[in-house]
Amino acid sequence: MSNDPSALMKHLEGLRRLYFAWCVVPLLRLVGPRVATAVARRLAAGVFGLNPPGRARGMQRIQNSIRERRLPSSKNDATSLLRESYCQYGRFWAESIYLAGRLTKTRWRRFVTCKSEDALQELACDRRGCLIAVAYHGNIAAAACALGHLFKPLYIVMDASMLPSRRVWQPIISKMTNLHIIERGAAGMEIPQVLENGGAVMMVVEHERVRGRGAPVQFMGRQFEAYPTIGRLSHWFDVPVAVMTCPRGKSAFWFELLLHEVIDPRAVSKIMGVSESERGDIGFEITRQTLAALEKGVLKSPEQYLWSVPTADDGARSFHSASVPIDVIAPPGLGRPAAQNRRADSLIVNRG
């Protein structure tokens, strides 16, 4: 073995992953979701007690939301809310063990309640195409599994090569034929093709654009310029944006798939008028409306939001380098961009 400390750390990390995959996961799978959830919550609470870097970041965002009176009065204890957020994140990892086996074509409705299924079926059958906007809230992997059964298939924009995302998604994708990954490097080519063919694409939309002009937004305790990807795709390809969350219930491994709003670019364009549409501002407006609707949905269960999620200011690689610059995606009729240096909004749950 090399004496290089970095090589040693990589070796140890590899051993840790093998131990997790071959020892911890099978054991948790045997004991069931209820025990696994309890263990995950206890471990996450322990991490919170160690005061990791994400704790200060999350505390600042919660305090900002309290000052702005965006949080329900019952959620104004910042420390308790953030501690519960860590525990909910622990639940995500416990739940990931059971997703592929339980959210199958014949069983998923036993674990996922969806009062808006008729509306989602209408979007799926319309074949106009659809963009699904989500945030780091609840269990977006469970949302993807359920939506895959409705849209047949669902395309998910992510960077599958990055851990810890890969550990969650690999067993799910291998067993569910209705889910397809659009890799970050191929997003500039594949997303337009999917939308032009009437397909559905799901992406996390709360990423900050560090370079270039973004859509000014206020979202979950921070103000930033968001990537206008979701809005411009909606505008260019004339597809609606379905704003969704998937909060978990009190019982172990139970979820509710919520459709908060459907934003139609035709309606937005009609309200804004021709001049704004010609300048491309409609894409920014759709992006702003999407994040505003998403925040309202997330604030219904703010303890399930990942308040400590890294941002561009924290130097988080998976946020400022895995998010989509819109200039790599061409509007219909303008051809396709070159394959190199494409990046896409990442569906990655980052460590806090």
N, C-alpha and C positions, 0 to 999 in steps of 0.2 A: 504494500500500500504506500502511496506517496506521502512524504512528510509535509506536503503543502497543506496548511490549515484549512484553506477553502475546499480542497479536495476531500479532506477528512470530514468536514461539515456536510458536504454533499452525500458522502457515504453514510453518515449517521442519519441524515434526513431520509435517505432511501430505506434504511433499516426501519426507521420509525413508521414510514408509510406501509412497509410490508407487514409490520406488527399490527398496525391498525387494520389493514385489509384482511389479514389471515387469522387474527386472534380476536380483536375487539369487535369488529363488525359481525362475524358469525355468532359471537356470544350475545350481543345486543339483539340480533335477529331472533335468537332463540327465546329470550326473556320477554319479547313483545314490546310494542310501542309505549305502553304505560310505564314500565320500569325504565326503558331506554330514555323516555322523556324526563323522568325524575332524575336520572343520573346526569343527563345533559344539562338540566337546569342547575344542579348542584355544582357541576364543573364550571359552568359559565359564571355563576355567582362568585366562585373562587377566583376566576380570572378578573372579574370586576374589582374584587378586593385587593388585587395586586397593583391596582392603579396603572393600567397600561396606557400608552400614549393616546389611544382612541377615547379614553374616558374624558380627558380635558376637552377634546374636540367636540364630543357629544354633549358635554355639559354646557359649553358655550352656545351651541345651536339651540338647545332646549331653553336656556335662559333668554336668548334672543326671541324665541317664539312666545315665551311668557310675557316679555315686555311688550311685544306687538299684539298681545291678547289674541293669539291665533289658536292657542290650546284651550280645551275645555277646562273649566275651573277645577274640576275634580282631578286634573292631571298636572297641577301646578307645583307639585313637589318634584323638583328637578332630579334630585338624587334617586328617589324611588323610581321615577320614570326611566331613568337611564339604567338602573340596576335591572329592571324588568326587561328593558330592551336587550341587554346582554343575555338574560335567561331565554328570551324568545329566539335569539340567534342560536343559542345552544340547542333549542328544540328543532331548528331547521336542520342541523346536522343529524340529529336522531331520526327525524322524519325521512331524510334522504335515503336511509337504509331500506325503507319499506316502499318507496314510491313505485319502483318498477314492478314489484309483485302485487301491489294492491290497486293501483290506478290503471287497470287494464280495461279493455273495451267493454267487458261484461260486468266489471265490479266498481268502476270509478264512481258511479252515482251513490254507492253506499257510503262513501267517504267525503264526497264533495257535493254541497248543496249549491244549486244555481237557479235563482228565481228568474233570471233574465235569459234562460236557455232559448226561449222562442225568438227573442231579439237577436241572439247570437246566431241561431240557425238561419234567420233571415239574412244576416250579413254573409254567412257562409254560402247560402244558396244563390245570392245575388250575382256572384262571380264577377263583380265589379273590382274585387280586390279589397284588402283591408289591412290597416296598420293597427297593431295592438300596443298601447303604451303602458308600461309598468314602471314601478319604482322599487327601491330596495326595502320592501315591506312585505310582511306575511311570508308566504312561501311561493315564490314565482316559479319554482320548479314544478310544484303541484298544479299551479295555474296552467303551465305549458302542457302538462300531461292531459288535463281535462280539455283544454282548448284543441289539442291535437285530435281528440275524438270527435269534436264538433266541426272543425274546419277541414280535416282530412285532405291534405296534411297542414301542419303548422310549421313555418320556418322560423328559426330562432337565431338571432344575430348574437354571436359570442366569439370569444377566443378560447377554443377548446383545448389549446396547448398549455394554458396556464392553470396551475393549481392555486387554490383548492377546487376551482370550478370543475375540472376534469373528473375528479373523484365522484362528484355528484351526478354529472351528466352521462358519463360513459355507459354505466349499466342501464340507464333509462333509454338512451338512444338505441342501444343494441337490441332491446326487446320491444320497442314501440315503433312500428313502421309508419305511424302518422306524424312523427317528429323528425325534422331535418335541420341540421346545423348549417348556417351560413357563416363560414369562417371569416374572420376579420380581413384577411388578405384578399378574399374574393368578393367582398360585399359590394364593391363598386360595379361589378359586372352582374352579380346574381340577384341583388334586390330589385333592380329594374325589370329583369326578366320575370321574376316571380309576380310582381305587381301587374305587369302587362298581360300576364296569363291569368289574372284574376285570383291570385293566391293571397295568403295571409302571412304577414311578417310581424313577429313580436320582438320588441326591443326595450331596454331600459333607456329612459329619456332624460334623466336628471344630471347629465354630464356637462361640465363647464368647458367652454371653448376658450383656450388660453391664447391662441394666436388667431387673428382675424376677427371679423364682426360676428357677434352672436346675438341672440334674442334676450334682452334684459328681462330677468324674472326674479321673483322672490319666492323661494321654495324651502320650506321646513327649516326656518331659522337662518337662512343665508341669502344674500343677494349676489347674483352672478349673471354672466352672459352664457346662456345655454346654446348648445349646438342646435341650429335650426333644421337639422336633418329630418325629423319627423314631419315638420310643417311643410318643408319644401317637397318632400316626397309625396305628401298628401296632395299638395297643389299641382305639382307637375304631372302626376299620374291619375289625378282625379279619384282618389280613394279616401274613404272616411277613416277617421282615427277613433278606435274604441279605447276609452280610458278605463283601465281595470285594476282591481286589487284582488288579492286572495288571502284574506286574514284567516287565521286558524281559530278554531273554537276552543272552549275550555277543556273538552275531552281530548285525550291523546289521539292524534292522527284523524282530525276532522277539520274540514275547511269549508269556506263559503266563497264562491266565485262571484264577484260583484262587478257589474257593468255600471259605471257612474255616469258616463256621458258618451254620446257618439257625435263627433265633430265632423260635419260635412263641409268640404272645401267650397262647394257650390254656394252654400248658405253664407259662409264667411266672405266669399268673393262678392256676393250680391250686396251685402251690408257695406263692405269697404268701398265698392265702386271700381270702375275700370282702371283709373289712373294708378291707384295703389297696387292693383293686381299686376299691371304692366311693369312696375318697378320691382316686383318680387316681394314686396312687404307682406303680402298675404301669407307667405311661408312663416314669417316671424310671428304674425298674429295667431296662426294656428298653433305654433309652438307655445306661445304664451297661454292660450286658452287650454291647451292640453295639460300644461303643468299646473295651472290654476285648478282645473277639475281634479287632477291627480292629487294635489295637496288636500283638497276637501275630502277625498276618499280616504287618504292616509290618516288624516286627523280624526277619523271615526274610531280608530284604534291606534293611537300614536305610540303606544308601548311596543307595537310590533314593527315599528320603523327602525332601521339601522342608523341611529343618530350618529354613531361614531364612524360612519363610512368615510374613507379617505377622499380628499378632494385634490384638485390640481395644486392648491397652496401647500399641501402636505408632501408634494413630490410623488404622488401615487402613480406609478407607471401605468397601471391598468385603467386609470381614468384619463390622464392627459395624453396618453399615446394610443389608447385603445378606442378612443371615441372618434366619431366620423367627421372628417372635414367634408363638407357638402360638395366641395369642388371636385371630388373624385367620382361623383355620380352625375351623369348628364341628363338633362330633361329629354323627354321623348322627341325623337327626330333629329337630335344633335349628335348622334353617335355615342360610342362608349369610350370611357377613359382608358388610359393605358393601365396594364395590370399591376405595375409596380407601385409600391408606397401607398396602397389603399388601406384605409382603416375604417372600422365600423363601431357603432355603439355596442358596448360589450355587455353581455348578460352574465356578469360575474359577481358573485357575492364575495366581497373583499373582507379580509380580517381587520378588525377594528383595533 
